Structures are given as C-alpha cells and as structure tokens.
Amino acid sequence: MKKNNNDDLLWKYASLGTQIIVGLCLMLYIGNKIDSWIKFNSPLAIWILPLLFIVAIIIKVISETNTKK
C-alpha cells in the first residue's frame, strides 16, 4: 500500500506548527524568568528571545524548502 503524499505534508506541517507553538511558549517563559532575574527596566528578554526563535524558524523553513538545481 502506497502512502499518500498529502498525508506526509500534513504531518510535516503539523509538526512544524507544534514546534513553533511550543518553542514560542518556552522562549516567552525563559524570557520572563531572565527579565525577573536580571531586573531590567523594560522587558528585553521577553521580546528578544521569541524574535530570535521566529528568525531561526524562518531560516529553517527557507532552507528546507529551497529547491536545489
């Protein structure tokens, strides 16, 4: 029995969505802990860590979907 290509894509994007949600929640939690530990006047880590995570995810998606000639 041959697997459907659409099922493979579904699982691939579902796992990517789960990674994004879990990663953002983790970065927000860590950023909050860092901000409370260092006692910044403004919440720097809670902004910077998720931003870095989003940039890393975008780079990952671009590199995985890049077609090689």
N, CA, C and O atoms as a Maestro MAE file, in Angstrom:
{
 s_m_m2io_version
 :::
 2.0.0
}

f_m_ct {
 s_m_title
 :::
 protein
 m_atom[276] {
  # First column is atom index #
  i_m_mmod_type
  r_m_x_coord
  r_m_y_coord
  r_m_z_coord
  i_m_residue_number
  s_m_chain_name
  s_m_pdb_residue_name
  s_m_pdb_atom_name
  i_m_atomic_number
  :::
  1 25 0.840 -1.173 0.000 1 A "MET " " N  " 7
  2 3 0.000 0.000 0.000 1 A "MET " " CA " 6
  3 2 0.891 1.244 0.000 1 A "MET " " C  " 6
  4 15 1.788 1.375 0.834 1 A "MET " " O  " 8
  5 25 0.638 2.147 -0.936 2 A "LYS " " N  " 7
  6 3 1.458 3.342 -1.081 2 A "LYS " " CA " 6
  7 2 0.882 4.474 -0.234 2 A "LYS " " C  " 6
  8 15 -0.328 4.697 -0.215 2 A "LYS " " O  " 8
  9 25 1.758 5.180 0.459 3 A "LYS " " N  " 7
  10 3 1.317 6.311 1.291 3 A "LYS " " CA " 6
  11 2 0.955 7.500 0.427 3 A "LYS " " C  " 6
  12 15 1.543 7.723 -0.632 3 A "LYS " " O  " 8
  13 25 -0.012 8.251 0.890 4 A "ASN " " N  " 7
  14 3 -0.429 9.449 0.190 4 A "ASN " " CA " 6
  15 2 0.531 10.587 0.514 4 A "ASN " " C  " 6
  16 15 0.882 10.789 1.677 4 A "ASN " " O  " 8
  17 25 0.956 11.326 -0.497 5 A "ASN " " N  " 7
  18 3 1.887 12.431 -0.313 5 A "ASN " " CA " 6
  19 2 1.255 13.550 0.524 5 A "ASN " " C  " 6
  20 15 1.954 14.241 1.266 5 A "ASN " " O  " 8
  21 25 -0.065 13.726 0.405 6 A "ASN " " N  " 7
  22 3 -0.750 14.754 1.181 6 A "ASN " " CA " 6
  23 2 -0.703 14.457 2.674 6 A "ASN " " C  " 6
  24 15 -0.623 15.371 3.494 6 A "ASN " " O  " 8
  25 25 -0.754 13.174 3.021 7 A "ASP " " N  " 7
  26 3 -0.651 12.800 4.442 7 A "ASP " " CA " 6
  27 2 0.732 13.144 4.991 7 A "ASP " " C  " 6
  28 15 0.863 13.589 6.131 7 A "ASP " " O  " 8
  29 25 1.753 12.937 4.177 8 A "ASP " " N  " 7
  30 3 3.114 13.276 4.604 8 A "ASP " " CA " 6
  31 2 3.251 14.772 4.830 8 A "ASP " " C  " 6
  32 15 3.859 15.207 5.808 8 A "ASP " " O  " 8
  33 25 2.678 15.565 3.913 9 A "LEU " " N  " 7
  34 3 2.738 17.018 4.071 9 A "LEU " " CA " 6
  35 2 1.954 17.477 5.290 9 A "LEU " " C  " 6
  36 15 2.365 18.399 5.994 9 A "LEU " " O  " 8
  37 25 0.820 16.826 5.531 10 A "LEU " " N  " 7
  38 3 0.013 17.173 6.697 10 A "LEU " " CA " 6
  39 2 0.793 16.974 7.986 10 A "LEU " " C  " 6
  40 15 0.799 17.846 8.854 10 A "LEU " " O  " 8
  41 25 1.450 15.832 8.110 11 A "TRP " " N  " 7
  42 3 2.227 15.558 9.320 11 A "TRP " " CA " 6
  43 2 3.436 16.474 9.434 11 A "TRP " " C  " 6
  44 15 3.820 16.870 10.535 11 A "TRP " " O  " 8
  45 25 4.035 16.810 8.297 12 A "LYS " " N  " 7
  46 3 5.199 17.690 8.305 12 A "LYS " " CA " 6
  47 2 4.819 19.078 8.817 12 A "LYS " " C  " 6
  48 15 5.505 19.637 9.673 12 A "LYS " " O  " 8
  49 25 3.731 19.629 8.296 13 A "TYR " " N  " 7
  50 3 3.322 20.966 8.712 13 A "TYR " " CA " 6
  51 2 2.688 20.968 10.099 13 A "TYR " " C  " 6
  52 15 2.782 21.963 10.818 13 A "TYR " " O  " 8
  53 25 2.051 19.878 10.478 14 A "ALA " " N  " 7
  54 3 1.507 19.790 11.837 14 A "ALA " " CA " 6
  55 2 2.638 19.766 12.858 14 A "ALA " " C  " 6
  56 15 2.537 20.390 13.914 14 A "ALA " " O  " 8
  57 25 3.704 19.053 12.549 15 A "SER " " N  " 7
  58 3 4.838 19.022 13.479 15 A "SER " " CA " 6
  59 2 5.547 20.381 13.515 15 A "SER " " C  " 6
  60 15 6.027 20.802 14.568 15 A "SER " " O  " 8
  61 25 5.614 21.060 12.382 16 A "LEU " " N  " 7
  62 3 6.220 22.396 12.361 16 A "LEU " " CA " 6
  63 2 5.395 23.369 13.189 16 A "LEU " " C  " 6
  64 15 5.953 24.172 13.936 16 A "LEU " " O  " 8
  65 25 4.079 23.307 13.067 17 A "GLY " " N  " 7
  66 3 3.208 24.171 13.870 17 A "GLY " " CA " 6
  67 2 3.349 23.906 15.351 17 A "GLY " " C  " 6
  68 15 3.365 24.837 16.156 17 A "GLY " " O  " 8
  69 25 3.451 22.637 15.716 18 A "THR " " N  " 7
  70 3 3.638 22.279 17.122 18 A "THR " " CA " 6
  71 2 4.980 22.789 17.636 18 A "THR " " C  " 6
  72 15 5.066 23.292 18.756 18 A "THR " " O  " 8
  73 25 6.024 22.660 16.825 19 A "GLN " " N  " 7
  74 3 7.340 23.162 17.220 19 A "GLN " " CA " 6
  75 2 7.314 24.669 17.426 19 A "GLN " " C  " 6
  76 15 7.934 25.180 18.359 19 A "GLN " " O  " 8
  77 25 6.605 25.379 16.565 20 A "ILE " " N  " 7
  78 3 6.534 26.836 16.686 20 A "ILE " " CA " 6
  79 2 5.807 27.231 17.959 20 A "ILE " " C  " 6
  80 15 6.281 28.098 18.694 20 A "ILE " " O  " 8
  81 25 4.668 26.614 18.235 21 A "ILE " " N  " 7
  82 3 3.892 26.968 19.424 21 A "ILE " " CA " 6
  83 2 4.659 26.646 20.700 21 A "ILE " " C  " 6
  84 15 4.740 27.476 21.605 21 A "ILE " " O  " 8
  85 25 5.216 25.454 20.772 22 A "VAL " " N  " 7
  86 3 5.963 25.049 21.972 22 A "VAL " " CA " 6
  87 2 7.218 25.906 22.132 22 A "VAL " " C  " 6
  88 15 7.551 26.322 23.242 22 A "VAL " " O  " 8
  89 25 7.911 26.167 21.030 23 A "GLY " " N  " 7
  90 3 9.127 26.974 21.093 23 A "GLY " " CA " 6
  91 2 8.851 28.408 21.535 23 A "GLY " " C  " 6
  92 15 9.595 28.968 22.340 23 A "GLY " " O  " 8
  93 25 7.772 29.005 21.003 24 A "LEU " " N  " 7
  94 3 7.440 30.371 21.411 24 A "LEU " " CA " 6
  95 2 7.040 30.429 22.880 24 A "LEU " " C  " 6
  96 15 7.443 31.344 23.599 24 A "LEU " " O  " 8
  97 25 6.256 29.465 23.324 25 A "CYS " " N  " 7
  98 3 5.881 29.439 24.748 25 A "CYS " " CA " 6
  99 2 7.109 29.278 25.637 25 A "CYS " " C  " 6
  100 15 7.216 29.927 26.677 25 A "CYS " " O  " 8
  101 25 8.027 28.420 25.230 26 A "LEU " " N  " 7
  102 3 9.246 28.211 26.002 26 A "LEU " " CA " 6
  103 2 10.114 29.468 26.027 26 A "LEU " " C  " 6
  104 15 10.657 29.826 27.073 26 A "LEU " " O  " 8
  105 25 10.247 30.139 24.881 27 A "MET " " N  " 7
  106 3 11.042 31.372 24.828 27 A "MET " " CA " 6
  107 2 10.405 32.481 25.658 27 A "MET " " C  " 6
  108 15 11.114 33.255 26.302 27 A "MET " " O  " 8
  109 25 9.077 32.568 25.652 28 A "LEU " " N  " 7
  110 3 8.403 33.566 26.483 28 A "LEU " " CA " 6
  111 2 8.623 33.284 27.966 28 A "LEU " " C  " 6
  112 15 8.857 34.206 28.749 28 A "LEU " " O  " 8
  113 25 8.547 32.017 28.351 29 A "TYR " " N  " 7
  114 3 8.758 31.644 29.751 29 A "TYR " " CA " 6
  115 2 10.192 31.951 30.185 29 A "TYR " " C  " 6
  116 15 10.421 32.535 31.244 29 A "TYR " " O  " 8
  117 25 11.148 31.549 29.353 30 A "ILE " " N  " 7
  118 3 12.560 31.796 29.680 30 A "ILE " " CA " 6
  119 2 12.843 33.292 29.703 30 A "ILE " " C  " 6
  120 15 13.555 33.775 30.584 30 A "ILE " " O  " 8
  121 25 12.288 34.034 28.733 31 A "GLY " " N  " 7
  122 3 12.478 35.480 28.703 31 A "GLY " " CA " 6
  123 2 11.913 36.158 29.938 31 A "GLY " " C  " 6
  124 15 12.514 37.093 30.466 31 A "GLY " " O  " 8
  125 25 10.766 35.693 30.398 32 A "ASN " " N  " 7
  126 3 10.166 36.243 31.617 32 A "ASN " " CA " 6
  127 2 11.054 35.962 32.835 32 A "ASN " " C  " 6
  128 15 11.240 36.834 33.684 32 A "ASN " " O  " 8
  129 25 11.593 34.757 32.916 33 A "LYS " " N  " 7
  130 3 12.476 34.408 34.033 33 A "LYS " " CA " 6
  131 2 13.765 35.235 33.994 33 A "LYS " " C  " 6
  132 15 14.236 35.697 35.033 33 A "LYS " " O  " 8
  133 25 14.330 35.422 32.809 34 A "ILE " " N  " 7
  134 3 15.555 36.218 32.689 34 A "ILE " " CA " 6
  135 2 15.284 37.668 33.080 34 A "ILE " " C  " 6
  136 15 16.082 38.280 33.789 34 A "ILE " " O  " 8
  137 25 14.160 38.220 32.619 35 A "ASP " " N  " 7
  138 3 13.828 39.609 32.953 35 A "ASP " " CA " 6
  139 2 13.612 39.791 34.453 35 A "ASP " " C  " 6
  140 15 14.012 40.810 35.017 35 A "ASP " " O  " 8
  141 25 12.988 38.821 35.098 36 A "SER " " N  " 7
  142 3 12.782 38.945 36.544 36 A "SER " " CA " 6
  143 2 14.081 38.702 37.310 36 A "SER " " C  " 6
  144 15 14.270 39.261 38.391 36 A "SER " " O  " 8
  145 25 14.972 37.884 36.772 37 A "TRP " " N  " 7
  146 3 16.232 37.591 37.441 37 A "TRP " " CA " 6
  147 2 17.203 38.769 37.334 37 A "TRP " " C  " 6
  148 15 17.859 39.123 38.313 37 A "TRP " " O  " 8
  149 25 17.297 39.375 36.149 38 A "ILE " " N  " 7
  150 3 18.236 40.479 35.933 38 A "ILE " " CA " 6
  151 2 17.621 41.814 36.323 38 A "ILE " " C  " 6
  152 15 18.344 42.782 36.558 38 A "ILE " " O  " 8
  153 25 16.302 41.877 36.394 39 A "LYS " " N  " 7
  154 3 15.559 43.078 36.783 39 A "LYS " " CA " 6
  155 2 15.792 44.234 35.821 39 A "LYS " " C  " 6
  156 15 16.200 45.324 36.222 39 A "LYS " " O  " 8
  157 25 15.522 43.975 34.532 40 A "PHE " " N  " 7
  158 3 15.571 45.032 33.527 40 A "PHE " " CA " 6
  159 2 14.441 46.023 33.772 40 A "PHE " " C  " 6
  160 15 13.402 45.662 34.325 40 A "PHE " " O  " 8
  161 25 14.648 47.289 33.355 41 A "ASN " " N  " 7
  162 3 13.571 48.279 33.445 41 A "ASN " " CA " 6
  163 2 12.463 47.986 32.438 41 A "ASN " " C  " 6
  164 15 11.282 48.180 32.728 41 A "ASN " " O  " 8
  165 25 12.847 47.523 31.271 42 A "SER " " N  " 7
  166 3 11.865 47.127 30.267 42 A "SER " " CA " 6
  167 2 12.075 45.645 29.956 42 A "SER " " C  " 6
  168 15 13.181 45.131 30.124 42 A "SER " " O  " 8
  169 25 11.033 44.959 29.507 43 A "PRO " " N  " 7
  170 3 11.151 43.510 29.270 43 A "PRO " " CA " 6
  171 2 11.921 43.189 27.987 43 A "PRO " " C  " 6
  172 15 11.315 42.926 26.949 43 A "PRO " " O  " 8
  173 25 13.236 43.212 28.056 44 A "LEU " " N  " 7
  174 3 14.060 42.984 26.872 44 A "LEU " " CA " 6
  175 2 14.087 41.515 26.440 44 A "LEU " " C  " 6
  176 15 13.885 41.206 25.266 44 A "LEU " " O  " 8
  177 25 14.331 40.638 27.368 45 A "ALA " " N  " 7
  178 3 14.482 39.226 27.022 45 A "ALA " " CA " 6
  179 2 13.174 38.623 26.539 45 A "ALA " " C  " 6
  180 15 13.180 37.726 25.695 45 A "ALA " " O  " 8
  181 25 12.056 39.102 27.061 46 A "ILE " " N  " 7
  182 3 10.769 38.552 26.647 46 A "ILE " " CA " 6
  183 2 10.417 38.981 25.223 46 A "ILE " " C  " 6
  184 15 9.531 38.394 24.601 46 A "ILE " " O  " 8
  185 25 11.104 39.999 24.704 47 A "TRP " " N  " 7
  186 3 10.944 40.412 23.309 47 A "TRP " " CA " 6
  187 2 12.011 39.788 22.418 47 A "TRP " " C  " 6
  188 15 11.709 39.364 21.303 47 A "TRP " " O  " 8
  189 25 13.246 39.727 22.889 48 A "ILE " " N  " 7
  190 3 14.361 39.301 22.048 48 A "ILE " " CA " 6
  191 2 14.363 37.791 21.801 48 A "ILE " " C  " 6
  192 15 14.580 37.357 20.670 48 A "ILE " " O  " 8
  193 25 14.127 36.990 22.835 49 A "LEU " " N  " 7
  194 3 14.190 35.538 22.659 49 A "LEU " " CA " 6
  195 2 13.151 35.005 21.669 49 A "LEU " " C  " 6
  196 15 13.517 34.230 20.785 49 A "LEU " " O  " 8
  197 25 11.866 35.387 21.777 50 A "PRO " " N  " 7
  198 3 10.925 34.906 20.752 50 A "PRO " " CA " 6
  199 2 11.233 35.426 19.350 50 A "PRO " " C  " 6
  200 15 10.998 34.730 18.363 50 A "PRO " " O  " 8
  201 25 11.758 36.648 19.262 51 A "LEU " " N  " 7
  202 3 12.126 37.193 17.956 51 A "LEU " " CA " 6
  203 2 13.247 36.370 17.322 51 A "LEU " " C  " 6
  204 15 13.189 36.052 16.134 51 A "LEU " " O  " 8
  205 25 14.256 36.028 18.104 52 A "LEU " " N  " 7
  206 3 15.338 35.185 17.600 52 A "LEU " " CA " 6
  207 2 14.828 33.808 17.192 52 A "LEU " " C  " 6
  208 15 15.289 33.232 16.206 52 A "LEU " " O  " 8
  209 25 13.876 33.287 17.957 53 A "PHE " " N  " 7
  210 3 13.287 31.983 17.641 53 A "PHE " " CA " 6
  211 2 12.527 32.041 16.312 53 A "PHE " " C  " 6
  212 15 12.642 31.129 15.493 53 A "PHE " " O  " 8
  213 25 11.756 33.102 16.096 54 A "ILE " " N  " 7
  214 3 11.000 33.243 14.849 54 A "ILE " " CA " 6
  215 2 11.951 33.365 13.662 54 A "ILE " " C  " 6
  216 15 11.706 32.771 12.612 54 A "ILE " " O  " 8
  217 25 13.026 34.124 13.818 55 A "VAL " " N  " 7
  218 3 14.013 34.248 12.742 55 A "VAL " " CA " 6
  219 2 14.641 32.886 12.446 55 A "VAL " " C  " 6
  220 15 14.842 32.540 11.282 55 A "VAL " " O  " 8
  221 25 14.949 32.117 13.479 56 A "ALA " " N  " 7
  222 3 15.539 30.792 13.278 56 A "ALA " " CA " 6
  223 2 14.566 29.857 12.562 56 A "ALA " " C  " 6
  224 15 14.978 29.088 11.694 56 A "ALA " " O  " 8
  225 25 13.299 29.913 12.909 57 A "ILE " " N  " 7
  226 3 12.294 29.069 12.258 57 A "ILE " " CA " 6
  227 2 12.144 29.460 10.790 57 A "ILE " " C  " 6
  228 15 12.026 28.590 9.927 57 A "ILE " " O  " 8
  229 25 12.147 30.761 10.501 58 A "ILE " " N  " 7
  230 3 12.028 31.209 9.109 58 A "ILE " " CA " 6
  231 2 13.225 30.730 8.298 58 A "ILE " " C  " 6
  232 15 13.063 30.272 7.167 58 A "ILE " " O  " 8
  233 25 14.426 30.832 8.865 59 A "ILE " " N  " 7
  234 3 15.624 30.347 8.166 59 A "ILE " " CA " 6
  235 2 15.534 28.840 7.943 59 A "ILE " " C  " 6
  236 15 15.912 28.348 6.879 59 A "ILE " " O  " 8
  237 25 15.037 28.105 8.934 60 A "LYS " " N  " 7
  238 3 14.891 26.658 8.801 60 A "LYS " " CA " 6
  239 2 13.917 26.302 7.686 60 A "LYS " " C  " 6
  240 15 14.199 25.420 6.874 60 A "LYS " " O  " 8
  241 25 12.778 26.978 7.641 61 A "VAL " " N  " 7
  242 3 11.769 26.690 6.611 61 A "VAL " " CA " 6
  243 2 12.300 27.038 5.225 61 A "VAL " " C  " 6
  244 15 12.079 26.288 4.275 61 A "VAL " " O  " 8
  245 25 12.989 28.152 5.100 62 A "ILE " " N  " 7
  246 3 13.547 28.540 3.799 62 A "ILE " " CA " 6
  247 2 14.599 27.536 3.339 62 A "ILE " " C  " 6
  248 15 14.629 27.167 2.165 62 A "ILE " " O  " 8
  249 25 15.453 27.095 4.239 63 A "SER " " N  " 7
  250 3 16.492 26.136 3.845 63 A "SER " " CA " 6
  251 2 15.905 24.779 3.509 63 A "SER " " C  " 6
  252 15 16.433 24.087 2.638 63 A "SER " " O  " 8
  253 25 14.821 24.371 4.178 64 A "GLU " " N  " 7
  254 3 14.212 23.074 3.886 64 A "GLU " " CA " 6
  255 2 13.401 23.091 2.596 64 A "GLU " " C  " 6
  256 15 13.298 22.068 1.919 64 A "GLU " " O  " 8
  257 25 12.831 24.225 2.253 65 A "THR " " N  " 7
  258 3 12.006 24.286 1.053 65 A "THR " " CA " 6
  259 2 12.766 24.796 -0.165 65 A "THR " " C  " 6
  260 15 12.198 24.895 -1.253 65 A "THR " " O  " 8
  261 25 14.029 25.117 0.005 66 A "ASN " " N  " 7
  262 3 14.848 25.604 -1.097 66 A "ASN " " CA " 6
  263 2 15.084 24.475 -2.082 66 A "ASN " " C  " 6
  264 15 15.555 23.400 -1.708 66 A "ASN " " O  " 8
  265 25 14.757 24.720 -3.335 67 A "THR " " N  " 7
  266 3 14.995 23.699 -4.367 67 A "THR " " CA " 6
  267 2 16.411 23.832 -4.876 67 A "THR " " C  " 6
  268 15 16.857 24.921 -5.237 67 A "THR " " O  " 8
  269 25 17.110 22.719 -4.900 68 A "LYS " " N  " 7
  270 3 18.495 22.723 -5.366 68 A "LYS " " CA " 6
  271 2 18.518 22.376 -6.850 68 A "LYS " " C  " 6
  272 15 17.814 21.473 -7.302 68 A "LYS " " O  " 8
  273 25 19.334 23.105 -7.594 69 A "LYS " " N  " 7
  274 3 19.430 22.890 -9.038 69 A "LYS " " CA " 6
  275 2 20.510 21.905 -9.369 69 A "LYS " " C  " 6
  276 15 20.731 21.603 -10.541 69 A "LYS " " O  " 8
  :::
 }
 m_bond[275] {
  # First column is bond index #
  i_m_from
  i_m_to
  i_m_order
  :::
  1 1 2 1
  2 2 3 1
  3 3 4 2
  4 3 5 1
  5 5 6 1
  6 6 7 1
  7 7 8 2
  8 7 9 1
  9 9 10 1
  10 10 11 1
  11 11 12 2
  12 11 13 1
  13 13 14 1
  14 14 15 1
  15 15 16 2
  16 15 17 1
  17 17 18 1
  18 18 19 1
  19 19 20 2
  20 19 21 1
  21 21 22 1
  22 22 23 1
  23 23 24 2
  24 23 25 1
  25 25 26 1
  26 26 27 1
  27 27 28 2
  28 27 29 1
  29 29 30 1
  30 30 31 1
  31 31 32 2
  32 31 33 1
  33 33 34 1
  34 34 35 1
  35 35 36 2
  36 35 37 1
  37 37 38 1
  38 38 39 1
  39 39 40 2
  40 39 41 1
  41 41 42 1
  42 42 43 1
  43 43 44 2
  44 43 45 1
  45 45 46 1
  46 46 47 1
  47 47 48 2
  48 47 49 1
  49 49 50 1
  50 50 51 1
  51 51 52 2
  52 51 53 1
  53 53 54 1
  54 54 55 1
  55 55 56 2
  56 55 57 1
  57 57 58 1
  58 58 59 1
  59 59 60 2
  60 59 61 1
  61 61 62 1
  62 62 63 1
  63 63 64 2
  64 63 65 1
  65 65 66 1
  66 66 67 1
  67 67 68 2
  68 67 69 1
  69 69 70 1
  70 70 71 1
  71 71 72 2
  72 71 73 1
  73 73 74 1
  74 74 75 1
  75 75 76 2
  76 75 77 1
  77 77 78 1
  78 78 79 1
  79 79 80 2
  80 79 81 1
  81 81 82 1
  82 82 83 1
  83 83 84 2
  84 83 85 1
  85 85 86 1
  86 86 87 1
  87 87 88 2
  88 87 89 1
  89 89 90 1
  90 90 91 1
  91 91 92 2
  92 91 93 1
  93 93 94 1
  94 94 95 1
  95 95 96 2
  96 95 97 1
  97 97 98 1
  98 98 99 1
  99 99 100 2
  100 99 101 1
  101 101 102 1
  102 102 103 1
  103 103 104 2
  104 103 105 1
  105 105 106 1
  106 106 107 1
  107 107 108 2
  108 107 109 1
  109 109 110 1
  110 110 111 1
  111 111 112 2
  112 111 113 1
  113 113 114 1
  114 114 115 1
  115 115 116 2
  116 115 117 1
  117 117 118 1
  118 118 119 1
  119 119 120 2
  120 119 121 1
  121 121 122 1
  122 122 123 1
  123 123 124 2
  124 123 125 1
  125 125 126 1
  126 126 127 1
  127 127 128 2
  128 127 129 1
  129 129 130 1
  130 130 131 1
  131 131 132 2
  132 131 133 1
  133 133 134 1
  134 134 135 1
  135 135 136 2
  136 135 137 1
  137 137 138 1
  138 138 139 1
  139 139 140 2
  140 139 141 1
  141 141 142 1
  142 142 143 1
  143 143 144 2
  144 143 145 1
  145 145 146 1
  146 146 147 1
  147 147 148 2
  148 147 149 1
  149 149 150 1
  150 150 151 1
  151 151 152 2
  152 151 153 1
  153 153 154 1
  154 154 155 1
  155 155 156 2
  156 155 157 1
  157 157 158 1
  158 158 159 1
  159 159 160 2
  160 159 161 1
  161 161 162 1
  162 162 163 1
  163 163 164 2
  164 163 165 1
  165 165 166 1
  166 166 167 1
  167 167 168 2
  168 167 169 1
  169 169 170 1
  170 170 171 1
  171 171 172 2
  172 171 173 1
  173 173 174 1
  174 174 175 1
  175 175 176 2
  176 175 177 1
  177 177 178 1
  178 178 179 1
  179 179 180 2
  180 179 181 1
  181 181 182 1
  182 182 183 1
  183 183 184 2
  184 183 185 1
  185 185 186 1
  186 186 187 1
  187 187 188 2
  188 187 189 1
  189 189 190 1
  190 190 191 1
  191 191 192 2
  192 191 193 1
  193 193 194 1
  194 194 195 1
  195 195 196 2
  196 195 197 1
  197 197 198 1
  198 198 199 1
  199 199 200 2
  200 199 201 1
  201 201 202 1
  202 202 203 1
  203 203 204 2
  204 203 205 1
  205 205 206 1
  206 206 207 1
  207 207 208 2
  208 207 209 1
  209 209 210 1
  210 210 211 1
  211 211 212 2
  212 211 213 1
  213 213 214 1
  214 214 215 1
  215 215 216 2
  216 215 217 1
  217 217 218 1
  218 218 219 1
  219 219 220 2
  220 219 221 1
  221 221 222 1
  222 222 223 1
  223 223 224 2
  224 223 225 1
  225 225 226 1
  226 226 227 1
  227 227 228 2
  228 227 229 1
  229 229 230 1
  230 230 231 1
  231 231 232 2
  232 231 233 1
  233 233 234 1
  234 234 235 1
  235 235 236 2
  236 235 237 1
  237 237 238 1
  238 238 239 1
  239 239 240 2
  240 239 241 1
  241 241 242 1
  242 242 243 1
  243 243 244 2
  244 243 245 1
  245 245 246 1
  246 246 247 1
  247 247 248 2
  248 247 249 1
  249 249 250 1
  250 250 251 1
  251 251 252 2
  252 251 253 1
  253 253 254 1
  254 254 255 1
  255 255 256 2
  256 255 257 1
  257 257 258 1
  258 258 259 1
  259 259 260 2
  260 259 261 1
  261 261 262 1
  262 262 263 1
  263 263 264 2
  264 263 265 1
  265 265 266 1
  266 266 267 1
  267 267 268 2
  268 267 269 1
  269 269 270 1
  270 270 271 1
  271 271 272 2
  272 271 273 1
  273 273 274 1
  274 274 275 1
  275 275 276 2
  :::
 }
}
